[in-house]
Amino acid sequence: MKKKLSALIIALALCTSMLAGCGSSTATSGEATAKEETASVAEAASEAETTSAAEAESEAETASQAEAAPAEEDAKMKTVIMFCGSTSLYPIMSSLASSFTDEYGTWDKVDSSLPEANISIYVAPGGSGVGVSAVEEGTADFGMVARKVKDEEKAALGDGYQEFVVAKDALTVSVNAANPITEKMDSMDTETIRKIFAGEITKWSEIDSSLPDEAINVYIRDLSGGAYEVFQKAIMGESQITASATQSASMTELATNVAGDPNGIGYVGFGAYNKANADSKVLFAMKVDGVEATEETILSGDYTVQRPVLFCTGNEITPIQQAFIDYIFSETGYKVVEENGYIPAFQP
Protein backbone atom coordinates (compact mmCIF):
# COMPACT_ATOMS: atom_id res chain seq x y z
CA MET A 1 0.00 0.00 0.00
CA LYS A 2 2.91 2.33 0.65
CA LYS A 3 3.98 1.97 -2.98
CA LYS A 4 0.47 2.74 -4.14
CA LEU A 5 0.34 5.79 -1.91
CA SER A 6 3.65 6.97 -3.34
CA ALA A 7 2.35 6.60 -6.89
CA LEU A 8 -0.72 8.70 -6.09
CA ILE A 9 1.37 11.46 -4.50
CA ILE A 10 3.74 11.48 -7.49
CA ALA A 11 0.76 11.84 -9.86
CA LEU A 12 -0.44 14.88 -7.92
CA ALA A 13 3.03 16.41 -8.13
CA LEU A 14 3.11 15.85 -11.90
CA CYS A 15 -0.18 17.72 -12.35
CA THR A 16 1.25 20.66 -10.42
CA SER A 17 4.51 20.73 -12.39
CA MET A 18 2.63 20.63 -15.71
CA LEU A 19 0.90 23.91 -14.84
CA ALA A 20 4.13 25.55 -13.66
CA GLY A 21 6.18 24.47 -16.67
CA CYS A 22 5.32 27.41 -18.94
CA GLY A 23 4.90 30.32 -16.53
CA SER A 24 2.14 31.51 -14.25
CA SER A 25 -0.22 32.89 -16.92
CA THR A 26 -2.28 29.86 -17.99
CA ALA A 27 -5.67 29.58 -19.66
CA THR A 28 -7.39 26.30 -18.87
CA SER A 29 -10.53 24.57 -20.00
CA GLY A 30 -10.37 22.17 -17.04
CA GLU A 31 -9.90 24.14 -13.82
CA ALA A 32 -12.80 22.35 -12.17
CA THR A 33 -11.37 19.04 -13.36
CA ALA A 34 -7.99 19.84 -11.85
CA LYS A 35 -9.63 20.56 -8.46
CA GLU A 36 -11.63 17.33 -8.64
CA GLU A 37 -8.53 15.32 -9.52
CA THR A 38 -6.56 16.92 -6.69
CA ALA A 39 -9.35 16.15 -4.20
CA SER A 40 -9.54 12.60 -5.53
CA VAL A 41 -5.82 12.04 -5.05
CA ALA A 42 -5.90 13.51 -1.54
CA GLU A 43 -8.89 11.33 -0.60
CA ALA A 44 -7.16 8.22 -1.95
CA ALA A 45 -3.99 9.07 -0.06
CA SER A 46 -5.94 9.50 3.21
CA GLU A 47 -7.70 6.21 2.69
CA ALA A 48 -4.39 4.47 2.05
CA GLU A 49 -2.87 5.87 5.24
CA THR A 50 -5.74 4.60 7.42
CA THR A 51 -5.62 1.09 6.05
CA SER A 52 -4.10 -1.18 8.67
CA ALA A 53 -1.55 -3.87 7.96
CA ALA A 54 -4.11 -6.50 8.96
CA GLU A 55 -6.46 -5.29 6.22
CA ALA A 56 -3.74 -5.23 3.56
CA GLU A 57 -3.77 -7.76 0.77
CA SER A 58 -1.23 -10.54 0.46
CA GLU A 59 2.34 -9.60 -0.42
CA ALA A 60 1.94 -10.90 -3.97
CA GLU A 61 -1.27 -8.90 -4.55
CA THR A 62 0.29 -5.76 -3.11
CA ALA A 63 3.26 -6.07 -5.46
CA SER A 64 0.91 -6.51 -8.40
CA GLN A 65 -1.09 -3.40 -7.45
CA ALA A 66 2.09 -1.36 -7.00
CA GLU A 67 3.11 -2.23 -10.55
CA ALA A 68 -0.33 -1.46 -11.98
CA ALA A 69 -0.83 1.87 -10.17
CA PRO A 70 1.78 3.90 -12.11
CA ALA A 71 0.37 2.60 -15.39
CA GLU A 72 -3.15 3.55 -14.32
CA GLU A 73 -2.04 7.01 -13.22
CA ASP A 74 -0.06 7.46 -16.45
CA ALA A 75 -3.19 6.67 -18.46
CA LYS A 76 -5.14 9.15 -16.38
CA MET A 77 -2.53 11.87 -16.93
CA LYS A 78 -2.91 11.45 -20.68
CA THR A 79 -6.44 12.84 -20.47
CA VAL A 80 -4.78 16.22 -19.83
CA ILE A 81 -3.15 18.15 -22.71
CA MET A 82 -0.68 20.99 -22.21
CA PHE A 83 0.24 23.60 -24.85
CA CYS A 84 2.97 26.16 -24.15
CA GLY A 85 4.77 28.85 -26.13
CA SER A 86 3.99 31.47 -28.76
CA THR A 87 1.80 34.40 -27.73
CA SER A 88 0.68 34.64 -31.38
CA LEU A 89 -0.85 31.16 -31.35
CA TYR A 90 -2.05 31.46 -27.75
CA PRO A 91 -5.41 33.22 -28.44
CA ILE A 92 -6.28 30.72 -31.16
CA MET A 93 -5.49 27.66 -29.05
CA SER A 94 -7.12 28.97 -25.87
CA SER A 95 -10.29 29.82 -27.79
CA LEU A 96 -10.43 26.35 -29.36
CA ALA A 97 -9.69 24.64 -26.03
CA SER A 98 -12.62 26.47 -24.44
CA SER A 99 -15.11 25.79 -27.24
CA PHE A 100 -14.04 22.13 -27.46
CA THR A 101 -14.57 21.66 -23.73
CA ASP A 102 -17.91 23.48 -23.78
CA GLU A 103 -19.14 21.33 -26.65
CA TYR A 104 -18.08 17.91 -25.34
CA GLY A 105 -17.31 18.11 -21.62
CA THR A 106 -15.83 14.61 -21.35
CA TRP A 107 -13.60 12.71 -23.75
CA ASP A 108 -16.04 9.87 -24.32
CA LYS A 109 -18.50 12.39 -25.79
CA VAL A 110 -15.93 13.11 -28.52
CA ASP A 111 -15.42 9.42 -29.23
CA SER A 112 -16.97 6.54 -27.31
CA SER A 113 -13.64 4.69 -27.32
CA LEU A 114 -12.03 7.45 -25.24
CA PRO A 115 -12.11 7.57 -21.41
CA GLU A 116 -15.10 8.89 -19.50
CA ALA A 117 -12.99 11.70 -18.05
CA ASN A 118 -13.41 15.45 -17.99
CA ILE A 119 -11.58 17.29 -20.77
CA SER A 120 -8.61 19.30 -19.48
CA ILE A 121 -6.63 21.35 -22.00
CA TYR A 122 -4.15 23.92 -20.71
CA VAL A 123 -2.73 26.70 -22.89
CA ALA A 124 0.08 28.89 -21.57
CA PRO A 125 1.93 31.76 -23.34
CA GLY A 126 5.66 32.20 -22.91
CA GLY A 127 7.33 32.64 -26.30
CA SER A 128 8.28 30.28 -29.12
CA GLY A 129 11.64 29.26 -27.64
CA VAL A 130 10.06 28.58 -24.26
CA GLY A 131 7.45 26.37 -25.93
CA VAL A 132 10.01 24.14 -27.63
CA SER A 133 12.04 23.87 -24.42
CA ALA A 134 8.92 22.91 -22.44
CA VAL A 135 8.29 19.95 -24.75
CA GLU A 136 11.93 18.91 -24.56
CA GLU A 137 11.83 19.08 -20.75
CA GLY A 138 8.53 17.20 -20.54
CA THR A 139 6.52 20.03 -18.94
CA ALA A 140 4.29 20.42 -22.02
CA ASP A 141 2.91 18.07 -24.65
CA PHE A 142 3.06 20.62 -27.46
CA GLY A 143 5.18 23.72 -28.07
CA MET A 144 3.50 26.65 -29.82
CA VAL A 145 5.90 28.33 -32.25
CA ALA A 146 5.53 31.42 -34.49
CA ARG A 147 8.59 30.87 -36.69
CA LYS A 148 10.31 27.97 -38.40
CA VAL A 149 11.50 25.37 -35.92
CA LYS A 150 15.30 25.23 -35.93
CA ASP A 151 17.13 22.07 -36.98
CA GLU A 152 18.78 21.78 -33.56
CA GLU A 153 15.36 22.07 -31.88
CA LYS A 154 13.97 19.29 -34.06
CA ALA A 155 16.98 17.14 -33.19
CA ALA A 156 16.50 17.82 -29.48
CA LEU A 157 12.88 16.64 -29.70
CA GLY A 158 14.03 13.36 -31.24
CA ASP A 159 13.04 11.07 -34.08
CA GLY A 160 9.37 11.43 -33.16
CA TYR A 161 9.34 15.12 -34.11
CA GLN A 162 6.07 16.31 -35.66
CA GLU A 163 4.75 19.78 -36.44
CA PHE A 164 1.27 21.06 -37.25
CA VAL A 165 1.05 24.35 -39.15
CA VAL A 166 -2.12 26.21 -38.17
CA ALA A 167 -1.68 29.57 -39.87
CA LYS A 168 0.56 31.82 -41.91
CA ASP A 169 1.54 35.21 -40.57
CA ALA A 170 3.71 38.13 -41.66
CA LEU A 171 5.46 40.96 -39.88
CA THR A 172 4.22 44.35 -41.05
CA VAL A 173 6.38 47.43 -40.61
CA SER A 174 3.68 49.52 -38.96
CA VAL A 175 3.55 53.14 -37.87
CA ASN A 176 0.85 55.08 -36.08
CA ALA A 177 -1.91 55.92 -38.57
CA ALA A 178 -1.72 59.58 -37.51
CA ASN A 179 1.98 59.87 -38.34
CA PRO A 180 2.55 62.46 -41.13
CA ILE A 181 4.82 59.96 -42.90
CA THR A 182 1.71 58.14 -44.14
CA GLU A 183 0.98 61.15 -46.37
CA LYS A 184 4.53 61.22 -47.75
CA MET A 185 5.20 57.58 -48.53
CA ASP A 186 3.64 54.14 -48.36
CA SER A 187 6.77 52.04 -48.83
CA MET A 188 10.21 51.64 -47.26
CA ASP A 189 13.15 49.69 -48.59
CA THR A 190 14.81 47.04 -46.44
CA GLU A 191 17.89 49.19 -45.82
CA THR A 192 15.87 52.13 -44.46
CA ILE A 193 13.94 49.79 -42.17
CA ARG A 194 17.19 48.23 -40.96
CA LYS A 195 18.69 51.63 -40.17
CA ILE A 196 15.59 52.71 -38.22
CA PHE A 197 15.50 49.56 -36.09
CA ALA A 198 19.29 49.61 -35.61
CA GLY A 199 19.14 53.17 -34.31
CA GLU A 200 21.14 54.60 -37.22
CA ILE A 201 18.14 56.73 -38.20
CA THR A 202 16.68 58.25 -35.04
CA LYS A 203 14.40 61.08 -36.24
CA TRP A 204 11.56 61.20 -38.74
CA SER A 205 13.13 64.24 -40.40
CA GLU A 206 16.10 62.04 -41.38
CA ILE A 207 13.76 60.01 -43.59
CA ASP A 208 12.17 63.09 -45.17
CA SER A 209 13.16 66.67 -44.32
CA SER A 210 9.52 67.75 -44.35
CA LEU A 211 8.66 65.37 -41.51
CA PRO A 212 8.78 66.46 -37.84
CA ASP A 213 12.19 66.67 -36.19
CA GLU A 214 11.04 64.22 -33.54
CA ALA A 215 12.53 60.99 -32.20
CA ILE A 216 11.46 57.67 -33.70
CA ASN A 217 10.26 55.25 -31.01
CA VAL A 218 10.98 51.62 -31.92
CA TYR A 219 8.79 48.80 -30.59
CA ILE A 220 9.65 45.10 -30.81
CA ARG A 221 8.66 41.76 -29.31
CA ASP A 222 10.70 40.46 -26.40
CA LEU A 223 13.72 38.38 -27.27
CA SER A 224 12.00 35.06 -26.52
CA GLY A 225 9.36 35.70 -29.18
CA GLY A 226 9.52 34.08 -32.60
CA ALA A 227 8.92 37.45 -34.30
CA TYR A 228 12.24 38.78 -33.03
CA GLU A 229 14.15 35.99 -34.78
CA VAL A 230 12.09 36.29 -37.99
CA PHE A 231 12.68 40.05 -38.23
CA GLN A 232 16.36 39.68 -37.38
CA LYS A 233 16.85 37.21 -40.22
CA ALA A 234 14.65 38.94 -42.84
CA ILE A 235 15.59 42.58 -42.20
CA MET A 236 18.44 43.12 -39.76
CA GLY A 237 20.99 40.59 -40.96
CA GLU A 238 24.21 41.16 -39.00
CA SER A 239 22.90 44.39 -37.45
CA GLN A 240 21.44 44.42 -33.96
CA ILE A 241 18.23 46.19 -32.99
CA THR A 242 18.84 49.34 -30.98
CA ALA A 243 19.01 48.88 -27.21
CA SER A 244 16.53 51.75 -26.85
CA ALA A 245 13.74 49.72 -28.48
CA THR A 246 10.77 48.98 -26.21
CA GLN A 247 10.13 45.25 -25.86
CA SER A 248 6.53 43.98 -25.77
CA ALA A 249 5.35 40.82 -24.03
CA SER A 250 2.97 39.87 -26.85
CA MET A 251 2.14 40.86 -30.40
CA THR A 252 -1.13 42.38 -29.21
CA GLU A 253 0.80 44.58 -26.78
CA LEU A 254 3.22 45.59 -29.53
CA ALA A 255 0.33 46.67 -31.78
CA THR A 256 -1.23 48.61 -28.90
CA ASN A 257 2.06 50.38 -28.17
CA VAL A 258 2.50 51.59 -31.76
CA ALA A 259 -1.17 52.57 -32.02
CA GLY A 260 -0.81 54.67 -28.88
CA ASP A 261 2.40 56.47 -29.91
CA PRO A 262 2.30 59.02 -32.79
CA ASN A 263 6.05 58.53 -33.22
CA GLY A 264 6.02 54.76 -32.90
CA ILE A 265 7.12 52.10 -35.37
CA GLY A 266 7.18 48.34 -34.88
CA TYR A 267 7.05 44.97 -36.63
CA VAL A 268 3.41 44.17 -35.92
CA GLY A 269 2.18 40.72 -36.93
CA PHE A 270 -0.35 40.55 -39.76
CA GLY A 271 -2.93 38.98 -37.45
CA ALA A 272 -2.43 41.58 -34.70
CA TYR A 273 -2.45 44.36 -37.31
CA ASN A 274 -5.82 43.24 -38.68
CA LYS A 275 -7.34 42.94 -35.21
CA ALA A 276 -6.05 46.38 -34.17
CA ASN A 277 -7.61 47.97 -37.24
CA ALA A 278 -10.90 46.05 -37.00
CA ASP A 279 -12.94 48.98 -35.67
CA SER A 280 -10.90 51.94 -36.92
CA LYS A 281 -7.60 52.59 -38.67
CA VAL A 282 -4.99 53.00 -35.92
CA LEU A 283 -2.00 51.42 -37.68
CA PHE A 284 -0.52 51.96 -41.13
CA ALA A 285 1.61 49.21 -42.66
CA MET A 286 4.43 50.28 -44.94
CA LYS A 287 5.10 48.24 -48.03
CA VAL A 288 8.47 46.52 -47.83
CA ASP A 289 10.52 47.04 -50.99
CA GLY A 290 7.29 47.99 -52.75
CA VAL A 291 5.36 44.86 -51.73
CA GLU A 292 2.27 45.20 -49.53
CA ALA A 293 1.46 42.57 -46.93
CA THR A 294 -1.78 40.96 -48.10
CA GLU A 295 -3.17 37.46 -47.97
CA GLU A 296 -2.23 37.00 -51.63
CA THR A 297 1.38 38.22 -51.32
CA ILE A 298 1.94 36.26 -48.12
CA LEU A 299 0.64 33.01 -49.64
CA SER A 300 2.62 33.57 -52.85
CA GLY A 301 5.79 34.38 -50.91
CA ASP A 302 6.19 37.78 -52.60
CA TYR A 303 6.01 39.41 -49.17
CA THR A 304 9.11 37.92 -47.62
CA VAL A 305 8.89 38.99 -43.95
CA GLN A 306 6.63 36.13 -42.97
CA ARG A 307 6.46 33.06 -40.74
CA PRO A 308 4.46 29.90 -40.02
CA VAL A 309 2.36 29.64 -36.85
CA LEU A 310 2.43 26.06 -35.60
CA PHE A 311 2.67 23.63 -32.70
CA CYS A 312 5.10 20.76 -32.43
CA THR A 313 6.00 17.74 -30.33
CA GLY A 314 8.57 14.98 -30.11
CA ASN A 315 6.13 12.45 -28.71
CA GLU A 316 3.78 9.93 -30.24
CA ILE A 317 0.29 11.40 -30.60
CA THR A 318 -2.22 9.75 -28.27
CA PRO A 319 -5.88 9.15 -29.23
CA ILE A 320 -6.88 11.91 -26.77
CA GLN A 321 -4.50 14.38 -28.39
CA GLN A 322 -5.53 13.36 -31.91
CA ALA A 323 -9.16 14.10 -31.07
CA PHE A 324 -8.32 17.70 -30.20
CA ILE A 325 -5.94 18.07 -33.16
CA ASP A 326 -8.78 17.02 -35.48
CA TYR A 327 -10.91 19.74 -33.91
CA ILE A 328 -8.18 22.37 -34.46
CA PHE A 329 -8.11 21.54 -38.17
CA SER A 330 -11.89 21.50 -38.52
CA GLU A 331 -14.22 24.16 -39.90
CA THR A 332 -14.44 25.60 -36.38
CA GLY A 333 -10.65 25.90 -36.18
CA TYR A 334 -10.53 27.55 -39.60
CA LYS A 335 -13.00 30.21 -38.50
CA VAL A 336 -11.13 30.90 -35.25
CA VAL A 337 -7.86 31.38 -37.18
CA GLU A 338 -9.58 33.90 -39.46
CA GLU A 339 -11.25 35.68 -36.53
CA ASN A 340 -7.80 36.26 -35.05
CA GLY A 341 -6.64 37.96 -38.25
CA TYR A 342 -4.41 35.17 -39.51
CA ILE A 343 -4.38 33.23 -42.78
CA PRO A 344 -5.40 29.57 -42.25
CA ALA A 345 -2.70 27.18 -43.46
CA PHE A 346 -5.18 24.38 -44.06
CA GLN A 347 -8.51 23.53 -45.62
CA PRO A 348 -11.00 21.81 -43.27
SULLINRA-V128920 format. One record per backbone hydrogen bond with DSSP energy under -1.0 kcal/mol. CO is the residue of the C=O (numbers start at 1). NH is the residue of the N-H. E is the energy in kcal/mol with one decimal. If there is no record, write none. Layout:
co:CO nh:NH e:E
co:CO nh:NH e:E
This chain:
co:1 nh:5 e:-2.7
co:2 nh:6 e:-2.2
co:3 nh:7 e:-2.1
co:4 nh:8 e:-2.0
co:5 nh:9 e:-2.2
co:6 nh:10 e:-2.4
co:7 nh:11 e:-2.0
co:8 nh:12 e:-1.8
co:9 nh:13 e:-2.0
co:10 nh:14 e:-2.1
co:11 nh:15 e:-1.9
co:12 nh:16 e:-1.8
co:13 nh:17 e:-2.3
co:14 nh:18 e:-2.0
co:15 nh:19 e:-1.2
co:16 nh:20 e:-1.4
co:17 nh:21 e:-1.2
co:20 nh:23 e:-1.3
co:24 nh:26 e:-1.0
co:27 nh:123 e:-3.2
co:30 nh:34 e:-2.5
co:31 nh:35 e:-1.9
co:32 nh:36 e:-2.3
co:33 nh:37 e:-2.9
co:34 nh:38 e:-2.4
co:35 nh:39 e:-2.5
co:36 nh:40 e:-2.5
co:37 nh:41 e:-2.4
co:38 nh:42 e:-2.4
co:39 nh:43 e:-2.6
co:40 nh:44 e:-2.3
co:41 nh:45 e:-2.5
co:42 nh:46 e:-2.3
co:43 nh:47 e:-2.2
co:44 nh:48 e:-2.2
co:45 nh:49 e:-1.9
co:46 nh:50 e:-1.5
co:58 nh:62 e:-2.6
co:59 nh:63 e:-2.0
co:60 nh:64 e:-1.8
co:61 nh:65 e:-2.3
co:62 nh:66 e:-2.4
co:63 nh:67 e:-1.6
co:64 nh:68 e:-1.8
co:65 nh:69 e:-2.7
co:68 nh:72 e:-2.4
co:69 nh:73 e:-2.8
co:70 nh:74 e:-2.5
co:71 nh:75 e:-2.1
co:72 nh:76 e:-2.0
co:73 nh:77 e:-2.5
co:74 nh:78 e:-1.3
co:76 nh:79 e:-1.8
co:77 nh:80 e:-1.9
co:79 nh:120 e:-1.0
co:81 nh:122 e:-3.1
co:82 nh:141 e:-1.6
co:82 nh:142 e:-2.1
co:83 nh:124 e:-2.2
co:84 nh:144 e:-3.2
co:85 nh:126 e:-2.6
co:85 nh:127 e:-2.2
co:86 nh:90 e:-1.3
co:89 nh:93 e:-2.4
co:90 nh:94 e:-2.8
co:91 nh:95 e:-1.6
co:92 nh:96 e:-2.1
co:93 nh:97 e:-2.5
co:94 nh:98 e:-1.9
co:95 nh:99 e:-2.3
co:96 nh:100 e:-2.4
co:97 nh:101 e:-2.0
co:98 nh:102 e:-2.5
co:99 nh:103 e:-2.0
co:100 nh:104 e:-2.1
co:101 nh:105 e:-1.7
co:104 nh:106 e:-2.3
co:105 nh:119 e:-2.5
co:106 nh:109 e:-1.3
co:107 nh:110 e:-1.3
co:107 nh:111 e:-1.8
co:111 nh:114 e:-2.2
co:115 nh:117 e:-1.9
co:117 nh:107 e:-2.5
co:120 nh:81 e:-2.4
co:121 nh:29 e:-1.9
co:122 nh:83 e:-3.1
co:123 nh:27 e:-2.9
co:124 nh:85 e:-2.0
co:127 nh:131 e:-2.0
co:128 nh:132 e:-2.0
co:129 nh:133 e:-2.1
co:130 nh:134 e:-2.3
co:131 nh:135 e:-1.5
co:132 nh:136 e:-2.2
co:133 nh:137 e:-2.5
co:134 nh:139 e:-2.1
co:134 nh:140 e:-1.2
co:142 nh:84 e:-2.0
co:143 nh:312 e:-2.2
co:144 nh:86 e:-2.5
co:145 nh:310 e:-3.2
co:150 nh:154 e:-2.3
co:151 nh:155 e:-2.3
co:152 nh:156 e:-1.8
co:153 nh:157 e:-1.5
co:158 nh:161 e:-1.5
co:162 nh:313 e:-2.2
co:164 nh:311 e:-1.7
co:166 nh:345 e:-2.2
co:167 nh:309 e:-2.7
co:168 nh:343 e:-1.8
co:169 nh:307 e:-3.1
co:170 nh:270 e:-2.8
co:172 nh:174 e:-1.1
co:172 nh:268 e:-1.1
co:173 nh:286 e:-2.8
co:174 nh:266 e:-2.2
co:175 nh:284 e:-2.7
co:176 nh:179 e:-2.1
co:179 nh:182 e:-2.0
co:180 nh:183 e:-1.7
co:181 nh:184 e:-1.1
co:181 nh:185 e:-2.4
co:186 nh:287 e:-3.1
co:188 nh:289 e:-2.6
co:189 nh:193 e:-2.1
co:190 nh:194 e:-2.6
co:191 nh:195 e:-2.3
co:192 nh:196 e:-2.1
co:193 nh:197 e:-2.4
co:194 nh:198 e:-1.9
co:195 nh:200 e:-2.4
co:195 nh:201 e:-1.7
co:197 nh:242 e:-3.0
co:202 nh:216 e:-3.0
co:203 nh:206 e:-1.4
co:204 nh:207 e:-1.5
co:204 nh:208 e:-1.6
co:208 nh:211 e:-2.3
co:212 nh:214 e:-1.8
co:214 nh:204 e:-2.0
co:217 nh:265 e:-2.0
co:218 nh:246 e:-2.8
co:220 nh:248 e:-1.8
co:222 nh:225 e:-2.0
co:224 nh:129 e:-1.4
co:226 nh:230 e:-2.1
co:227 nh:231 e:-2.8
co:228 nh:232 e:-2.1
co:229 nh:233 e:-2.1
co:230 nh:234 e:-2.5
co:231 nh:235 e:-2.6
co:231 nh:236 e:-1.6
co:232 nh:237 e:-2.4
co:236 nh:239 e:-2.2
co:242 nh:245 e:-1.6
co:246 nh:220 e:-2.6
co:248 nh:222 e:-1.8
co:250 nh:254 e:-1.9
co:251 nh:255 e:-2.4
co:252 nh:256 e:-2.1
co:253 nh:257 e:-2.4
co:254 nh:258 e:-2.1
co:255 nh:259 e:-2.4
co:256 nh:260 e:-1.3
co:258 nh:261 e:-1.3
co:261 nh:264 e:-2.3
co:263 nh:217 e:-2.7
co:264 nh:176 e:-1.1
co:265 nh:219 e:-2.6
co:266 nh:174 e:-2.6
co:266 nh:268 e:-1.4
co:268 nh:172 e:-3.1
co:269 nh:273 e:-3.0
co:270 nh:274 e:-2.2
co:271 nh:275 e:-2.0
co:272 nh:276 e:-2.4
co:273 nh:277 e:-1.7
co:275 nh:278 e:-1.2
co:282 nh:177 e:-2.2
co:284 nh:175 e:-2.5
co:287 nh:188 e:-2.6
co:288 nh:291 e:-1.5
co:291 nh:288 e:-2.4
co:294 nh:298 e:-2.3
co:295 nh:299 e:-2.3
co:296 nh:300 e:-2.1
co:297 nh:303 e:-2.2
co:304 nh:306 e:-1.9
co:305 nh:171 e:-2.9
co:307 nh:169 e:-2.8
co:309 nh:166 e:-2.4
co:309 nh:167 e:-2.0
co:310 nh:145 e:-3.2
co:311 nh:164 e:-2.8
co:312 nh:143 e:-2.5
co:313 nh:162 e:-2.6
co:318 nh:322 e:-2.7
co:319 nh:323 e:-1.8
co:320 nh:324 e:-1.3
co:321 nh:325 e:-2.5
co:322 nh:326 e:-2.5
co:323 nh:327 e:-1.2
co:324 nh:328 e:-2.2
co:325 nh:329 e:-1.9
co:327 nh:330 e:-1.5
co:330 nh:334 e:-2.2
co:331 nh:335 e:-2.1
co:332 nh:336 e:-2.1
co:333 nh:337 e:-2.2
co:334 nh:338 e:-2.0
co:335 nh:339 e:-2.6
co:336 nh:340 e:-1.2
co:337 nh:342 e:-1.9
co:338 nh:341 e:-2.0
co:343 nh:168 e:-2.7
